[in-house]
Amino acid sequence: MDPRVLEAMLPFYTGHFGNASSMTHRFGWTAADAVERAREQVASLIGASPREIVFTSGATESTNLAIKGVAESDPDKGNHIVICATEHRATLDCCAALGKRGFEVTCVAVDEYGIIDIGDLESAIGDRTILIGVMAANNEIGSIHSLEEIGALAQKHGIPWHCDAAQAVGKFPVHVTDWGVSLLSISAHKLYGPKGQGALFVRRRPTRTRLTPQQDGGGQEGGLRSGTPNVPGIVGLGKACELCEAEMEVETPRIRSLRDRLQLRIESAVSDVVLNGHPQRRLAGCLSLSFPGADGAELIRALGEIAVSAGSACTSGSNAPSHVLKAIGRTDDMAFSSLRFGLGRFNTESEIDVAADRVIEQVSRARK
Ligand SMILES: *Cc1c(COP(=O)(O)O)cnc(C)c1O
């Protein structure tokens, strides 16, 4: 978390510990004002109106609210959902849960770079399609879809599009109107904000996206997300968005050049390195590489304090190869030989050089 974000949050744990839903006293108003300011900060970063922002506990909750909320909003309209093969588990598992309740889900394949073809997406749409779920940028390989084309397609067919933008918001310009998106999920901890905080953009104009709430209670957040709002978390998300809006233009090229430095140094010293994801249309801070002949899990142990991820679904505790790497055509062996580097705001050039040296050394050791 950015220390400036923590600093903005701290007063709301102590001195300003009002409940933003309590409108009968000054403490509540102070908290409510802070929440509304954060709503403006989030909206501003994505080109939305503050009334279109619903605060949640993270992108997982936002995605559940978006997908299940649309699915339940109009049972007569249809029962078919179209998603992309490389979606985050939040989307995949929401759709699996809906599948058990009679919904049909079409999972559209991606090309070797992890990008969905618009023709394939359009072919998957039918009369009973109620939702398109395609993320902005992939969290494992960084590939960025053709977002304005997806939005144009969704609008042409009059189908809401939910975009999981957890990796995009704060990293490159996101504009909900230019994209033509109906629902967009945001996660605070992906943009130097606190964990356990997120937001969902819910389009209101020209047409309001209808959602069935997934949590019932006091009717907070326009009835879409009941429960006392997490005021410090919301303030933190707002501050994080404000900082990204102000600094993204300088920060993203800096991170991209560090990432390119890491990639080049590794590629020039190690043979047979395979890049996963699109070489250009990719998140600046993302680098996924396969090192055929080396075992990813072993490399991670050998890399010690350098924090990298493997090409397996370690989140679920299982040791299955990553569904994203499989979707771009990698074999199981190739997936198990992969490492994923995530670079960010606080990385320095000297850290990159240390990481590159260590990777080069450990890959050649592992291959021997
Ligand atoms: C991190 C992430 C999520 C989950 O976000 P949480 O806020 O941790 O629930 C969803 N989708 C993508 C693409 C992510 O990177």
The ligand as an ORCA input file, in Angstrom:
! r2SCAN-3c Opt
* xyz 0 1
  C      -6.976     -9.684     -7.975
  C      -7.985     -9.909     -9.020
  C      -9.309    -10.226     -8.700
  C      -9.766    -10.399     -7.280
  O      -9.746     -9.187     -6.581
  P      -9.947     -9.160     -5.000
  O     -10.100     -7.695     -4.702
  O      -8.691     -9.732     -4.431
  O     -11.159     -9.937     -4.678
  C     -10.194    -10.414     -9.727
  N      -9.810    -10.306    -11.006
  C      -8.556     -9.995    -11.366
  C      -8.209     -9.870    -12.811
  C      -7.603     -9.804    -10.386
  O      -6.346     -9.517    -10.743
*
